[in-house]
Structure formats: C-alpha cells, structure tokens
Amino acid sequence: MNNQALVRARCILRANKLVHRPKEPATAGVQNLMSSRVASSFQHHRFAFSSVAQQEQSTDRRPSALEQANLDVITPGHSIFVLQKYAADGLALIRQSDFIKLCESARPGKMKDAKAIATALKEFRRNNRFVLQKAGARAAVEGMIRSSIPNYKELYGKPRLHAAVFVADQIIDEKTALYFAIETELVDQVLGEIQQALTEMEERGMQLKIEIKEKASGDEDDDEKLLFKTLRVTEGLVKVLVNRSVRPEFNMKKRAARNYLKRLQTVAGPELSTLKLATDIALSIGGAAVTQKDIVGPHAAAWWTKGVVDESILKAIADAESREEEAARAAEEEEAANTEDDSEAEEAGEGDVDAKDEKE
C-alpha cells in the first residue's frame, strides 16, 4: 500500500513537470524568418498608406491665387493686383510658384513690368512674410533684365546701361531681399550687361573716365551722373556678395541671427569672374585708385580670402596706374609747352609796342 502511494505520488509530480515545462526557444533562423516577414508586411502597408496619402494630398491641393483668378492675360501688373487682394488680410501666404509666374510674365522692352517685379519684391516681403528662394530670385532678375532692356531694332550702349543699373539697384536694395537668395551667376550676368553697355558707348566715342568727387556739385551732365551711378552700383554688388560670404550672423544677437537665417538661401561670395568684371568696369570709369579702394579692398579684407587677390587683377590695376601716370605726365608737358608759347607771344607783343613808340 505504501508502495502504491509512493508510485502514484511520483506519477503526479512527473505529470506536473511536463505540464509546466517552459517552451524551448525558437532557433535563430526561425526568428529571422519571422521578423523579416513581419517587417516586409509592415513596409508594404506603410508604403501603400503613404502613396494613398500622397494621392489624396495631390488631389485635394488647394489652387493658388493665380489659379483661382484664371486671368485671360497674365502680366506682372495683373498678377500683383491679384496677389495683393488675395493676401490683403495678412493670413494667406503667397506661394513661390505664383511669384515665379508673375516674373515669367514680364514682357520684353516693358519697363513698367520690371518696376512691377521690384514692387512685388518689396511689398510681399514687408506685408506677407514672403521668403524669397533661389528660383524666385532667378526669375525676378531675369524678368527685370528682359523688361528693362528696350527692344529697339538697333540697341546701343546707353539704354542697356540704364537697364542694367536699374536691376543692380534692386539687388543692392535691402527691401527687395534679393541679397538673401541671389546667386553669383546672376550678379555676373548683370555686371556683364554693364560692361557690354560701356564698350558700346566707348565705341561711339563717349568718354567714360570721370573725376570722382566726394560730394556732387550738381553741375554734372546726365552722362556723368549715369557713369557715377554705374560705378556706385558696381561697388555695391561686390560688397553685397562679400558681406554675405563672411557670415555676419555670427556677430548678431540671437533673435536677429534667427530672423537673418530664416531668409538666407545661399552664402555664395564673389567669384574670380565677378571680380574681373567689376575691376574692368571700375578701371574704365574711376581709375586704378578707385578700383583698388572700392573693389579689390573689400574682397581682400574678407577673412576667407586671407588677403590674397588674383595676379591678373593686380596686373590690370598696375597697368592702368602706369597708363594714368603717363597720361598725367604728357598733360603736364603739354601744359608747360602751352604756357611757354603764351609767354613768348606776350614778349613778342611787348617788343612790337616798344618799337612803335620809338618811331613816334
């Protein structure tokens, strides 16, 4: 009897062990297979969901202001009127695509279209928190160049120079925000237009060299005023690129730096081509001293240049300086010769008067 009880107790213990025995872990291969299947299923459902969401977003995209207006004729003037009315309450934001359409609608030879683009740049930045991007800056500059250059059958230098100076003025103006997004290539394009205009004017016999004064006297003619403004905007374009490339936000306070970086799209500075174009323009108008001070000086002072300037630019300035010295020396010799001739003529006249008095 005791043996039977003992055997029964052993059977019960063995049965309990079998029931509560922990399951053996799966092998590594089975685990990897299961995890890969789960992951692939998750990825499939995730991509399916994202594609459906993108389709819904594309189909449900709200049309822009110009799409809603559905204008029969699109010009910068019509577009800016629609966008101003659309964002009048200050809640709606102007899309970059609408601004690009406004700029691309600029007509060749229509100066009022170029002025409308400049007005849009200033208006949208001030009232609608519009952040200009690279594509918008390119469309704005190309549109203003296209509209401001007259479409004459035979275009000579002065109208082209007026157009290029107008576009350069908009780049320099802080209110347009082109400073934050314009690329160096576009600045080179504007400087190239200025250089081409000056070459055409010089071929027509116009004197480009002017006397640089600290303060305008008001007696200058229109050509001299235009050349002085050309020199000023050329210096301004170089300084804009140099100032942007030295990263001024590092010296700003936190709030000012945040606002600056919100608008900043590129930190590209002047390239060698930019410096060569600006140097040629400044040499033809202001001379070697002005070029060294206002073009090469700010570029060499930037920390990233380490004071190094290309040898070709330094050679061009040195050659211009030697030519100016030779011209000044020749002018002094000519003036001295004219003074000597005048004094000899005066002496000869006095001798004739004395001889006539003696005869009398």
Solvent accessible surface area in square Angstrom, and as a share of the most:
residue,aa,sasa,rsa
1,M,188,0.84
2,N,129,0.66
3,N,114,0.59
4,Q,119,0.53
5,A,59,0.46
6,L,93,0.46
7,V,84,0.48
8,R,166,0.60
9,A,48,0.37
10,R,140,0.51
11,C,72,0.43
12,I,98,0.50
13,L,112,0.56
14,R,160,0.58
15,A,51,0.40
16,N,72,0.37
17,K,145,0.61
18,L,108,0.54
19,V,114,0.65
20,H,145,0.65
21,R,155,0.57
22,P,112,0.70
23,K,195,0.82
24,E,159,0.71
25,P,119,0.75
26,A,53,0.41
27,T,90,0.52
28,A,72,0.56
29,G,50,0.48
30,V,70,0.40
31,Q,98,0.44
32,N,98,0.50
33,L,89,0.44
34,M,113,0.50
35,S,66,0.42
36,S,60,0.39
37,R,155,0.56
38,V,105,0.60
39,A,51,0.40
40,S,68,0.44
41,S,54,0.35
42,F,123,0.51
43,Q,72,0.32
44,H,124,0.55
45,H,119,0.53
46,R,108,0.39
47,F,117,0.49
48,A,45,0.35
49,F,152,0.63
50,S,41,0.26
51,S,49,0.32
52,V,76,0.44
53,A,41,0.32
54,Q,120,0.54
55,Q,117,0.52
56,E,100,0.45
57,Q,136,0.60
58,S,79,0.51
59,T,108,0.63
60,D,109,0.56
61,R,130,0.47
62,R,155,0.57
63,P,62,0.39
64,S,3,0.02
65,A,4,0.03
66,L,12,0.06
67,E,75,0.33
68,Q,89,0.40
69,A,41,0.32
70,N,122,0.62
71,L,49,0.24
72,D,146,0.76
73,V,97,0.56
74,I,80,0.41
75,T,9,0.05
76,P,0,0.00
77,G,39,0.37
78,H,92,0.41
79,S,0,0.00
80,I,18,0.09
81,F,132,0.55
82,V,24,0.14
83,L,0,0.00
84,Q,70,0.31
85,K,150,0.64
86,Y,62,0.23
87,A,4,0.03
88,A,83,0.64
89,D,99,0.51
90,G,25,0.24
91,L,146,0.73
92,A,25,0.19
93,L,96,0.48
94,I,12,0.06
95,R,77,0.28
96,Q,34,0.15
97,S,57,0.37
98,D,2,0.01
99,F,0,0.00
100,I,38,0.19
101,K,78,0.33
102,L,0,0.00
103,C,0,0.00
104,E,114,0.51
105,S,21,0.14
106,A,5,0.04
107,R,86,0.32
108,P,78,0.49
109,G,25,0.24
110,K,89,0.38
111,M,69,0.31
112,K,134,0.57
113,D,3,0.02
114,A,0,0.00
115,K,112,0.47
116,A,16,0.13
117,I,0,0.00
118,A,7,0.05
119,T,67,0.39
120,A,0,0.00
121,L,3,0.02
122,K,60,0.25
123,E,38,0.17
124,F,0,0.00
125,R,63,0.23
126,R,157,0.57
127,N,76,0.39
128,N,10,0.05
129,R,145,0.53
130,F,11,0.05
131,V,53,0.30
132,L,6,0.03
133,Q,84,0.38
134,K,87,0.37
135,A,59,0.45
136,G,0,0.00
137,A,0,0.00
138,R,74,0.27
139,A,13,0.10
140,A,0,0.00
141,V,0,0.00
142,E,65,0.29
143,G,0,0.00
144,M,0,0.00
145,I,16,0.08
146,R,86,0.31
147,S,1,0.00
148,S,9,0.06
149,I,31,0.16
150,P,30,0.19
151,N,112,0.57
152,Y,127,0.48
153,K,214,0.91
154,E,133,0.60
155,L,42,0.21
156,Y,84,0.32
157,G,0,0.00
158,K,60,0.25
159,P,20,0.13
160,R,31,0.11
161,L,0,0.00
162,H,100,0.45
163,A,3,0.02
164,A,5,0.04
165,V,6,0.03
166,F,37,0.15
167,V,0,0.00
168,A,0,0.00
169,D,34,0.18
170,Q,17,0.08
171,I,0,0.00
172,I,43,0.22
173,D,43,0.22
174,E,135,0.60
175,K,132,0.56
176,T,1,0.00
177,A,4,0.03
178,L,0,0.00
179,Y,33,0.13
180,F,21,0.09
181,A,0,0.00
182,I,0,0.00
183,E,48,0.21
184,T,11,0.06
185,E,110,0.49
186,L,1,0.00
187,V,1,0.00
188,D,27,0.14
189,Q,73,0.32
190,V,1,0.00
191,L,0,0.00
192,G,26,0.25
193,E,31,0.14
194,I,0,0.00
195,Q,57,0.25
196,Q,82,0.37
197,A,0,0.00
198,L,6,0.03
199,T,65,0.38
200,E,34,0.15
201,M,5,0.02
202,E,103,0.46
203,E,136,0.61
204,R,149,0.54
205,G,67,0.65
206,M,40,0.18
207,Q,136,0.60
208,L,9,0.04
209,K,87,0.37
210,I,23,0.12
211,E,128,0.57
212,I,67,0.34
213,K,81,0.34
214,E,189,0.85
215,K,172,0.73
216,A,75,0.58
217,S,70,0.45
218,G,55,0.53
219,D,128,0.67
220,E,29,0.13
221,D,87,0.45
222,D,114,0.59
223,D,45,0.23
224,E,46,0.21
225,K,106,0.45
226,L,14,0.07
227,L,2,0.01
228,F,90,0.37
229,K,81,0.34
230,T,0,0.00
231,L,6,0.03
232,R,105,0.38
233,V,0,0.00
234,T,0,0.00
235,E,27,0.12
236,G,14,0.13
237,L,0,0.00
238,V,0,0.00
239,K,80,0.34
240,V,15,0.09
241,L,0,0.00
242,V,9,0.05
243,N,80,0.41
244,R,1,0.00
245,S,14,0.09
246,V,42,0.24
247,R,69,0.25
248,P,36,0.22
249,E,9,0.04
250,F,147,0.61
251,N,142,0.73
252,M,68,0.30
253,K,170,0.72
254,K,164,0.70
255,R,177,0.65
256,A,49,0.38
257,A,15,0.12
258,R,132,0.48
259,N,82,0.42
260,Y,23,0.09
261,L,88,0.44
262,K,141,0.60
263,R,51,0.19
264,L,26,0.13
265,Q,63,0.28
266,T,18,0.11
267,V,60,0.34
268,A,38,0.29
269,G,13,0.13
270,P,8,0.05
271,E,100,0.45
272,L,82,0.41
273,S,56,0.36
274,T,0,0.00
275,L,3,0.02
276,K,83,0.35
277,L,34,0.17
278,A,0,0.00
279,T,2,0.01
280,D,63,0.33
281,I,1,0.01
282,A,0,0.00
283,L,21,0.10
284,S,37,0.24
285,I,0,0.00
286,G,14,0.13
287,G,3,0.03
288,A,4,0.03
289,A,81,0.63
290,V,22,0.12
291,T,0,0.00
292,Q,82,0.36
293,K,155,0.66
294,D,28,0.15
295,I,0,0.00
296,V,1,0.01
297,G,26,0.25
298,P,30,0.19
299,H,18,0.08
300,A,27,0.21
301,A,87,0.67
302,A,6,0.04
303,W,162,0.57
304,W,89,0.31
305,T,14,0.08
306,K,175,0.74
307,G,46,0.44
308,V,106,0.61
309,V,18,0.10
310,D,55,0.28
311,E,143,0.64
312,S,53,0.34
313,I,3,0.02
314,L,78,0.39
315,K,134,0.57
316,A,34,0.26
317,I,11,0.05
318,A,55,0.43
319,D,53,0.28
320,A,6,0.05
321,E,85,0.38
322,S,51,0.33
323,R,145,0.53
324,E,62,0.28
325,E,94,0.42
326,E,103,0.46
327,A,65,0.50
328,A,53,0.41
329,R,126,0.46
330,A,57,0.44
331,A,56,0.44
332,E,115,0.52
333,E,111,0.50
334,E,110,0.50
335,E,114,0.51
336,A,63,0.49
337,A,48,0.37
338,N,80,0.41
339,T,86,0.50
340,E,103,0.46
341,D,84,0.43
342,D,86,0.45
343,S,47,0.31
344,E,97,0.44
345,A,65,0.51
346,E,115,0.52
347,E,116,0.52
348,A,62,0.48
349,G,35,0.34
350,E,115,0.52
351,G,37,0.36
352,D,99,0.51
353,V,89,0.51
354,D,83,0.43
355,A,49,0.38
356,K,129,0.55
357,D,85,0.44
358,E,148,0.66
359,K,179,0.76
360,E,159,0.71
